[in-house]
């Protein structure tokens, strides 16, 4: 589902963020991506999101070479992927409902379908009663769950998460991870960048470790 | 998944894995949502919105009111367009008989509506009466004025034909000089033409200004919603999707500006109409000011809307592409 074939990324200032990375993540897999900050975790996610292009090598998502996805096709590509951001990236002047509905509105679903799907997603993350609330009135953990609901509401095939438990206490972190496992169980490919090694070790999933842009472990399933 | 992404890129808000019909509905739905949302945002800030509308309204009202003024001036002058009068000064020493013969001949000319003979004696008498130089004129040895035939061409003749007629008369042996008393009218007309051009140029500048004002307003709106744009792009909003609400904002600002301009022009006309009619009445005319009318006002609103769109497009194409998720 997610294939990196000898991918390198060098930024303009000469910093090598990724060097010759090859990864193959299959459908139905849940994988952790770990390494100290600056090891290249975010760069790897950015390449999948097409927020950046690799300097060398090939990235294939669901069998499609991302080099062939032109800039005008990027929005369509991003709609196939759900992303959970560390800093949530919520719209603070819109209600929880509107935030979660955003990907569906972009995708052009009609009102009724939007309502049905948004409530299902909010129910899944346990925030159904807060749909009218503004994100600012929610706790950090609740905001993160709004972000998760938004990531999954469009039923993506791939779910990416960048430090989803970065600001959460251990109990909440475990809850969030459990949510990801549930999505994975219904067939979503999940890739989570995290440096929370304690939490990762409790969950028995493949772990890809990066150091200075190189792959250290976790190449094969 | 691949095929849908390419065909979906134009609409942006379209739904992959759906029919063309569904996509059209989604596109329409987003247009409805963006237009309503943009209008609500503008109405949410009534003070600054009204100020923007006023600025645009004034900028549009200026050339339009000048144009209305010129239109009215043109109507006044058109009532003076004819009759143009030709004065045929006869050569010295033309006998009464010869003059009479000429007049008879001219009277038969179908191009002339009226022919009037003013003898040199009559002319001197009138000049003495009107000029107030009676004393000086009495001391003159002889009458310096020539005989004159005043002819009036028919209304249907164009200025060029009248000029040709003048040349024709001048070629006659009895006529020393033929003058066309249309010079002042031509001056007025060329003055009007000059004013028209000036208004056009001024209008061009002001329209350019309106586009820039609107572009800047939309640029500020884009800046203030930068984070939102980033988030929308992150979750797969296309450029068209992101652009749409801003284009509608531009449209609403422009339409509002057009409405304000129409109101300002109407208010100005109302303010001036009473004294103008009074003035016209003093000249024994039933002239009254003519405004742009309903169609003109609607056109103004339409033009405002188009300018708004143009300004928004300018801002959007310059600033939106630069906002990408980092």
HADDOCK unambig.tbl for C-alpha pairs under 7 A between the chains (distance, minus, plus):
assign (segid A and resid 51 and name CA) (segid B and resid 325 and name CA) 6.81 0.50 0.50
assign (segid A and resid 72 and name CA) (segid B and resid 9 and name CA) 6.08 0.50 0.50
assign (segid A and resid 73 and name CA) (segid B and resid 5 and name CA) 5.78 0.50 0.50
assign (segid A and resid 73 and name CA) (segid B and resid 6 and name CA) 5.99 0.50 0.50
assign (segid A and resid 73 and name CA) (segid B and resid 9 and name CA) 5.88 0.50 0.50
assign (segid A and resid 75 and name CA) (segid B and resid 233 and name CA) 6.97 0.50 0.50
assign (segid A and resid 75 and name CA) (segid B and resid 236 and name CA) 4.11 0.50 0.50
assign (segid A and resid 75 and name CA) (segid B and resid 237 and name CA) 5.56 0.50 0.50
assign (segid A and resid 75 and name CA) (segid B and resid 238 and name CA) 5.12 0.50 0.50
assign (segid A and resid 76 and name CA) (segid B and resid 5 and name CA) 5.02 0.50 0.50
assign (segid A and resid 76 and name CA) (segid B and resid 236 and name CA) 6.14 0.50 0.50
assign (segid A and resid 77 and name CA) (segid B and resid 5 and name CA) 6.84 0.50 0.50
assign (segid A and resid 78 and name CA) (segid B and resid 235 and name CA) 6.10 0.50 0.50
assign (segid A and resid 78 and name CA) (segid B and resid 236 and name CA) 4.73 0.50 0.50
assign (segid A and resid 79 and name CA) (segid B and resid 235 and name CA) 6.18 0.50 0.50
assign (segid A and resid 79 and name CA) (segid B and resid 236 and name CA) 4.80 0.50 0.50
assign (segid A and resid 89 and name CA) (segid B and resid 231 and name CA) 6.32 0.50 0.50
assign (segid A and resid 91 and name CA) (segid B and resid 228 and name CA) 6.29 0.50 0.50
assign (segid A and resid 103 and name CA) (segid B and resid 235 and name CA) 5.98 0.50 0.50
assign (segid A and resid 106 and name CA) (segid B and resid 13 and name CA) 4.82 0.50 0.50
assign (segid A and resid 106 and name CA) (segid B and resid 237 and name CA) 5.73 0.50 0.50
assign (segid A and resid 107 and name CA) (segid B and resid 13 and name CA) 5.11 0.50 0.50
assign (segid A and resid 107 and name CA) (segid B and resid 14 and name CA) 5.23 0.50 0.50
assign (segid A and resid 107 and name CA) (segid B and resid 15 and name CA) 4.53 0.50 0.50
assign (segid A and resid 108 and name CA) (segid B and resid 13 and name CA) 5.27 0.50 0.50
assign (segid A and resid 108 and name CA) (segid B and resid 14 and name CA) 5.17 0.50 0.50
assign (segid A and resid 108 and name CA) (segid B and resid 15 and name CA) 5.28 0.50 0.50
assign (segid A and resid 108 and name CA) (segid B and resid 26 and name CA) 4.48 0.50 0.50
assign (segid A and resid 109 and name CA) (segid B and resid 15 and name CA) 6.87 0.50 0.50
assign (segid A and resid 109 and name CA) (segid B and resid 26 and name CA) 6.58 0.50 0.50
